Amino acid sequence: MNHVRVAVWGVLPYMVLVLFAAGTVWRFRHDRFGITTRSTQLHESRLLRIGSPLFHAGLFFVIGGHVVGLLVPESWTEHAHMSESLYRLNALTVGGTAGLAAAVGLGVLVWRRVRVRAVRRSTRRDDRVLYPVLAAALLAGLAATLLGPATGDYDYRLGVSVWFRSLFALDPDVAAMADAPFVFQAHALLGMALFALWPFSRLVHAFAAPLGYAVRPYVVYRSRGAGPGPRAQGPGASGGHWSVPESRAARR
């Protein structure tokens, strides 16, 4: 049993990390133009306008909550004079709301994919694997957040978070994770499954997010016509974004 615990909580995370890094490099080198969401907005937009913002906004806050919960030690929040009850209330309200929004948004997107024939036909094999794993990970995380008090006096910041930070020190605290309640273990395993699938699914499009779009300079359009004077009227006028090409005789 000890060997199983070491394999799952001491070896598997590093195997997933290697697969994640190697798969991402391979994807960028051999399938750079395939790094896309494979948008199906042209097939259906009403449900997409509901599900996509809910899912992405909720997921953004979920990721932020994981960063704080896993990487910030309990001693830091105590030093900031944040009581344990206030921390748990914040995690319950903000984390629960974000997780619920992401789960509902994903549900709308999955329903859209099943209901709309054109979208359903564009579904690939990796999507059929990704969506169930993503849904299960969200539901497990939501259960850990909302049902956490039912697990007793367990504090994940003294267990799961300790294990997570120990991975970066290359000295995994296997016991810290192996003794956690099942819902936290399930959430961790599903999270690792997501990272293993990441380079080979549509999730990889997160690395191609157009973050520079907000700060890029304006694109200046100029007509091809040169010199002042009255502009030609009608289609093909040179005063617009395009101009009449020179005739073959004029070029000679």
LINNORNOR-V779524 format. One line per field, one symbol per residue. ss: DSSP state (H for helix, E for strand, L for the rest). A space follows every 50 residues. Layout:
ss=???
//
This chain:
ss=LHHHHHHHHHHHHHHHHHHHHHHHHHHHHHLHHHLLLLLLLLLLLHHHHH HHHHHHHHHHHHHHHHHHHHHLLHHHHHHLLLLHHHHHHHHHHHHHHHHH HHHHHHHHHHHHHHHLHHHHHLLLHHHHHHHHHHHHHHHHHHHHHHLHHH HLLLLHHHLHHHHHHHHHLLLLLHHHHHLLLHHHHHHHHHHHHHHHHHLL LHHHHHHHLLHHHHLLLLLLLLLLLLLLLLLLLLLLLLLLLLLLLLLHHH HL
//
